[in-house]
Amino acid sequence: MKLYKLLAFSFLLAAITSCTFTENIYVNDNGAGKFSVDMDGSSLMAMAGDQIGSQMGAEAKKDIDSTFTFKQLFAAKKDSIAKLSPEAQKELKKIENFVVHTKMSSEKKEFLMTLSTDFKNVNELQDILQTLSTFQKLEQGGSAAASPFGSNFGNNNSKLSYSYNGKKFTRTAVIDQQKVAEKAKDTTADMSKMIFSSSNYILKYHFPKKIKKVSNPDALFSEDRKTITIQYPFTDYMENPDKLNFEVEFEK
């Protein structure tokens, strides 16, 4: 299966089922690390594996375990990208090193997808998820299947930034009220809300130092107190992104 066909079909599945999205950040001693968003849509495979198989045809008879980068995908879509504005092309440049890994098996009732990238400093991740929504512009009319993980993922009307200085880590989303007002006029907003109403968004951050305290009272700690996990309904991520803000203070 061609890269774009696989990716588009994966995004379509994400758009029509309840999923668990996990935002992972691994921070090393030097501040560099890895960022990923993992999507588990296995519940769809469990409920509708036969129907999916009929849609996929011969491809569904074998397991899919595919890995490629957005850079490869962009090469295949270079003509479409050339028609975008310089600003949009610059945005896409930010995500060209993202690695896309998809595992799908009708027999095992499994559908997993991961988008990941390395970073030298967490500041590089500013608005990275919103940048993913720029990918939607590659298709005329803004097809939902062209946007990673389904329609409007990452476009939650906020500006997201991260910071880490060895003593503290912060995740801060600032809501753009103008975009909120525009979204209120969008007739597809209620549909998006319904689609993701049973999905969850999990933050799972891994640090090189023990955590002294976290501003979010719902944070769960690993045994070594170097990892925190916080779970939200996906509707909070989309409608109240500032609820996902928090600050971590580390032990000296």
C-alpha positions in Angstrom: 0.0 0.0 0.0 1.3 3.4 -0.9 2.4 5.7 2.0 -0.3 8.3 1.4 -3.1 5.7 1.0 -2.1 4.0 4.3 -1.9 7.3 6.2 -5.2 8.6 4.8 -7.0 5.4 5.7 -5.5 5.4 9.2 -6.7 9.0 9.8 -10.1 8.0 8.6 -10.3 5.2 11.1 -9.2 7.6 13.9 -12.0 10.0 12.9 -14.8 7.5 13.3 -14.0 5.7 16.5 -13.3 6.3 20.2 -9.5 6.2 20.7 -7.0 6.8 23.4 -4.4 9.4 22.6 -1.2 9.6 24.6 1.2 12.5 24.5 4.6 11.3 25.5 7.6 13.5 26.3 11.0 12.0 27.3 13.4 14.6 28.6 17.2 13.8 29.0 19.7 15.4 31.4 20.8 17.8 28.7 17.3 19.0 27.9 17.1 17.0 24.6 14.6 14.2 24.2 11.8 12.6 22.3 8.2 13.7 21.6 5.4 11.4 20.4 1.6 11.1 20.2 0.4 7.5 20.3 -3.1 6.6 19.2 -4.8 3.3 20.2 -7.8 2.6 18.0 -8.0 -1.1 18.7 -11.5 -0.8 20.0 -12.6 -0.1 16.4 -10.9 -3.2 15.2 -12.6 -5.2 17.9 -16.0 -3.9 16.9 -15.8 -3.6 13.1 -12.8 -5.7 12.0 -14.8 -7.5 9.3 -16.2 -4.3 7.8 -12.8 -2.8 7.7 -11.4 -5.9 6.1 -14.0 -5.6 3.3 -13.0 -1.9 2.7 -9.3 -2.7 2.7 -9.6 -5.7 0.4 -6.5 -7.8 0.0 -4.5 -5.4 2.3 -6.6 -6.5 5.2 -5.6 -10.1 4.9 -2.1 -9.4 6.1 -0.8 -7.4 9.1 0.4 -3.9 8.5 3.6 -2.8 10.2 4.7 0.4 8.4 7.2 3.1 9.3 8.0 6.2 7.3 8.7 9.9 7.8 6.6 12.9 6.8 9.6 13.9 4.7 9.0 10.9 2.5 5.3 11.8 2.3 6.0 15.4 1.4 8.2 14.2 -1.4 5.3 12.3 -2.8 3.1 15.4 -2.4 5.7 18.0 -3.6 3.4 19.4 -6.3 0.6 20.1 -3.9 3.0 21.6 -1.3 4.5 23.9 -3.9 1.0 25.5 -4.3 0.8 26.4 -0.6 1.8 29.8 0.8 5.4 30.3 2.0 4.0 30.4 5.5 2.2 27.1 5.2 5.3 25.5 3.6 7.4 26.8 6.5 5.0 25.2 9.0 5.2 21.8 7.2 9.0 22.0 7.4 8.7 21.8 11.2 7.2 18.3 11.0 9.1 16.7 8.1 11.2 14.6 10.5 8.2 13.1 12.3 8.2 9.3 12.0 4.9 7.6 11.4 4.5 4.1 12.7 1.3 2.1 12.0 0.5 -1.4 13.2 -2.8 -2.9 12.2 -4.1 -6.4 12.4 -7.7 -7.6 11.9 -6.9 -11.0 13.4 -5.4 -9.5 16.6 -8.0 -6.7 16.7 -5.1 -4.2 16.8 -4.8 -0.7 15.4 -1.9 1.4 16.8 -0.4 4.5 15.4 2.5 6.7 16.6 3.9 10.0 15.4 7.3 10.8 17.0 10.2 13.1 16.6 13.4 14.0 18.5 14.1 17.5 19.9 17.2 19.3 21.2 15.2 21.5 23.5 11.5 21.3 24.5 11.1 24.9 23.2 11.2 23.4 19.7 7.9 21.8 20.4 5.9 25.0 20.5 2.6 24.6 18.6 3.9 21.3 17.2 0.4 19.6 17.3 -1.2 22.6 15.6 1.4 22.3 12.9 0.2 18.8 12.2 -3.2 20.3 11.3 -1.4 22.3 8.5 -1.1 19.0 6.7 -4.8 19.2 6.0 -4.1 21.9 3.5 -2.5 19.4 1.2 -5.9 18.3 0.1 -8.4 20.5 -1.8 -11.3 21.4 0.5 -9.4 20.4 3.6 -10.4 16.7 3.7 -10.7 15.4 7.2 -8.7 12.3 6.3 -5.7 14.5 5.4 -5.4 15.8 8.9 -3.4 13.5 11.3 -5.5 11.5 13.7 -8.7 12.7 12.0 -10.5 16.1 11.7 -9.0 19.1 13.5 -6.7 17.1 15.7 -4.2 19.6 17.2 -6.3 22.6 16.2 -7.8 23.3 19.6 -7.8 27.1 19.4 -4.8 27.6 21.6 -1.0 28.3 21.5 0.9 25.5 23.2 4.4 25.9 24.6 6.8 23.9 26.8 9.7 24.9 28.9 12.4 23.1 30.9 15.4 24.5 32.8 16.4 21.6 35.0 14.5 23.0 37.9 11.1 23.3 36.5 9.0 22.0 33.5 5.9 23.7 32.3 3.2 22.9 29.8 1.2 26.0 28.9 -1.7 26.4 26.4 -3.0 29.9 25.9 -6.5 30.1 24.4 -7.0 32.3 21.3 -10.4 33.9 21.9 -10.7 35.0 18.3 -10.4 31.4 17.1 -12.9 30.3 19.8 -15.4 32.8 18.4 -14.8 31.6 14.8 -15.2 28.0 15.9 -18.6 28.9 17.5 -19.8 29.6 14.0 -18.5 26.3 12.6 -21.4 23.9 12.0 -19.0 20.9 12.1 -18.0 21.6 15.7 -20.8 19.6 17.2 -20.0 16.7 14.9 -16.3 16.7 16.0 -17.5 16.8 19.7 -19.7 13.8 19.1 -17.0 11.9 17.3 -14.5 12.3 20.2 -16.9 12.2 23.1 -15.8 8.8 24.3 -12.1 9.3 23.6 -9.3 10.1 26.1 -6.2 12.2 26.0 -3.3 11.2 28.3 -0.2 13.2 29.2 2.7 11.0 30.1 6.0 12.8 30.7 9.3 11.2 31.7 12.1 13.2 33.4 15.7 12.6 34.3 15.2 13.9 37.9 12.8 13.0 40.7 9.7 15.1 40.9 9.2 17.2 44.0 5.6 18.4 43.2 3.2 18.9 40.4 0.6 21.7 40.2 -2.1 19.3 38.9 -3.6 17.3 41.8 -4.7 14.5 39.5 -1.2 13.6 38.4 -0.1 10.0 39.0 3.6 9.2 39.8 5.7 6.3 38.8 7.5 4.4 41.6 10.7 6.3 41.0 8.8 9.6 40.8 10.4 10.5 37.5 7.3 10.0 35.4 3.8 11.6 35.7 0.6 10.5 34.0 -2.5 12.7 33.8 -5.7 11.6 31.9 -8.4 13.8 30.5 -11.5 13.4 28.4 -10.6 14.2 24.8 -13.3 16.9 24.9 -11.2 18.8 27.5 -8.2 18.7 25.1 -10.3 20.2 22.3 -12.6 22.6 24.2 -10.6 23.5 27.4 -7.0 23.1 26.5 -5.8 25.3 29.4 -7.1 22.6 31.8 -4.1 20.6 30.6 -1.6 23.2 31.8 0.7 22.3 34.7 4.1 22.9 36.3 6.5 20.3 37.6 9.2 21.2 40.2 12.1 18.8 40.6 14.1 17.7 43.7 17.5 19.3 44.0 
